[in-house]
Amino acid sequence: MRSKRVLIPLYRDEVAPRFDLASAALVAVVTPGEEAIPTTDFLLPQPSAEGVCDLVLQKDVDVVICGAIEEEYYHYLRWKRVEVLDNVAAPARVALERFAKGALRAGDILFAKGGSDAR
Amino acid sequence: MKPLSPEILASLDLAPVLDGLPLGVAVLDRDGLLVTMNAALERLTGFARDEVAGVPGRHVLRSGLCHKRTAQEGPADTDIVNRHRRRIPVRLHSLPVNDASGEMRYRLDLVEDLSALKALERRLEEPGGVGGLVGKSPQMERLMRLLPAMAQADAPVIVIGETGTGKDAVAETIHKLSPRSREPFVRVNCGPMSPELLEAEIFGRRQPTGEITPGAFQRAGAGTVHLSDIGELPEALQVRLVQFADEGLIRPVGAAMDVRSQARLIASSPVAPEELVRAGKLRRDMAYRLGALRLDLPPLRERREDIEFLLAHFLELYAAKFRKKVEGFTPKARRLLLSHDYPGNVRELRNVVEFAVMVCTKPDIPPACLPVHLLGHLGLAGAGGE
């Protein structure tokens, strides 16, 4: 199985609660069998769903992991053959590691409930 | 005000109180983690309180303010994107809950769904009129000035107009402009039903098990019941409606007791109430009660200045709907359309334009693209050319 390029819109170190409000994004290359996940952070000129979609296409991303995304952008990305795992609430690193293990699903909530991750 | 003691507070069962509120309520701790939320917020966000308890509130509410570093205090108009990927306009109000020493213990996020309000604003901004009504003639402008005032009242309304003049649209617009707009709008046609079925359809039916099969009044709740073709309503049911108009009481079929209904009644008819009374089809007492607020919709032939406006309006509408680059009518087609009397009123005009846009393959609609029956009516069957 080939490597996958994964994009996560960010809020601090979390998956951004809202796709359209993210002003930064992380792009990771997940290769099966490799523990290290190289990542690059990107700053967006301003938060916008269109800006994130452009970045997804520019960086040839295969999978988007995000929180809330509107129907319109979800279907646009799906039409562009990008897999979208939405409604994910988690620290970005935790979501990424889970994805690398093949265990991340849309709708996953991965915060240690009431723990320090939540702050 | 004397603060409640912790013992009293601990003894209160607040969950049903929160669930009874029409506003969405999220209770967050001082770190912004969700403690609980009420049923209204569960419906709004699509999350169940148990699955998101302990999760940062920003990942549950997902409002337009959730990426801000500090919590918003006071009301703010924003939006949320729910679990079903729908953006919902909301008014968000954050309130700190302090202990007796003034230290913040919790925060309440109150979320009001503004969808209905925003939809109303959009409808009011639509070109040409109020709601789905379109027209620029003095008659229509007067009507559109009256509608918002009538919408604010609770008295019954009667809408009179020939077929196709927009009685249903007017009734629905009154409902949507009224404070009842969040409640259901239920329409019942009094025409094609047996009196027994119609009675159950309007007032509901009590089953032998004691359950009530809801009729229009039960389904409307505090909304609006629109009875179209009121002249077809049997006299016995008119008596029941008079009782509703006077006392606000209805009795489901088979029930022994009257029940109160908060619904508003709108009736419509193609024939004026005084004519219906003369023909023995409407009780005089019913006519008086319905006549308090009356709207007479003019037929299209009496407001010919609206025809051109309506042609342009529906052309734009159907060109967008069918994704066609149709921009207008040829001069001959336009003359034909302006000279027609439209006995079917706006509905007929709309159908003519819909058909023409559907079949036309040119930028301007020629007479050949108009429905044959219209050309026949104008003595131009087989017309072609530009």
HADDOCK unambig.tbl for C-alpha pairs under 7 A between the chains (distance, minus, plus):
assign (segid A and resid 11 and name CA) (segid B and resid 67 and name CA) 6.86 0.50 0.50
assign (segid A and resid 17 and name CA) (segid B and resid 58 and name CA) 6.43 0.50 0.50
assign (segid A and resid 17 and name CA) (segid B and resid 59 and name CA) 5.05 0.50 0.50
assign (segid A and resid 17 and name CA) (segid B and resid 62 and name CA) 5.79 0.50 0.50
assign (segid A and resid 18 and name CA) (segid B and resid 62 and name CA) 6.19 0.50 0.50
assign (segid A and resid 21 and name CA) (segid B and resid 67 and name CA) 6.92 0.50 0.50
assign (segid A and resid 68 and name CA) (segid B and resid 62 and name CA) 6.90 0.50 0.50
assign (segid A and resid 68 and name CA) (segid B and resid 81 and name CA) 5.89 0.50 0.50
assign (segid A and resid 68 and name CA) (segid B and resid 82 and name CA) 6.82 0.50 0.50
assign (segid A and resid 68 and name CA) (segid B and resid 83 and name CA) 6.86 0.50 0.50
assign (segid A and resid 68 and name CA) (segid B and resid 85 and name CA) 6.61 0.50 0.50
assign (segid A and resid 69 and name CA) (segid B and resid 81 and name CA) 6.91 0.50 0.50
assign (segid A and resid 69 and name CA) (segid B and resid 85 and name CA) 5.67 0.50 0.50
assign (segid A and resid 70 and name CA) (segid B and resid 81 and name CA) 6.64 0.50 0.50
assign (segid A and resid 70 and name CA) (segid B and resid 85 and name CA) 4.47 0.50 0.50
assign (segid A and resid 70 and name CA) (segid B and resid 86 and name CA) 5.82 0.50 0.50
assign (segid A and resid 70 and name CA) (segid B and resid 87 and name CA) 6.52 0.50 0.50
assign (segid A and resid 71 and name CA) (segid B and resid 85 and name CA) 4.95 0.50 0.50
assign (segid A and resid 71 and name CA) (segid B and resid 86 and name CA) 6.45 0.50 0.50
assign (segid A and resid 87 and name CA) (segid B and resid 83 and name CA) 6.56 0.50 0.50
assign (segid A and resid 89 and name CA) (segid B and resid 59 and name CA) 6.06 0.50 0.50
assign (segid A and resid 111 and name CA) (segid B and resid 55 and name CA) 6.44 0.50 0.50
assign (segid A and resid 113 and name CA) (segid B and resid 54 and name CA) 4.59 0.50 0.50
assign (segid A and resid 113 and name CA) (segid B and resid 55 and name CA) 5.71 0.50 0.50
assign (segid A and resid 114 and name CA) (segid B and resid 33 and name CA) 6.81 0.50 0.50
assign (segid A and resid 114 and name CA) (segid B and resid 54 and name CA) 4.65 0.50 0.50
assign (segid A and resid 114 and name CA) (segid B and resid 55 and name CA) 6.69 0.50 0.50
assign (segid A and resid 118 and name CA) (segid B and resid 33 and name CA) 6.99 0.50 0.50
assign (segid A and resid 118 and name CA) (segid B and resid 55 and name CA) 6.42 0.50 0.50
assign (segid A and resid 118 and name CA) (segid B and resid 56 and name CA) 5.51 0.50 0.50
assign (segid A and resid 119 and name CA) (segid B and resid 31 and name CA) 6.42 0.50 0.50
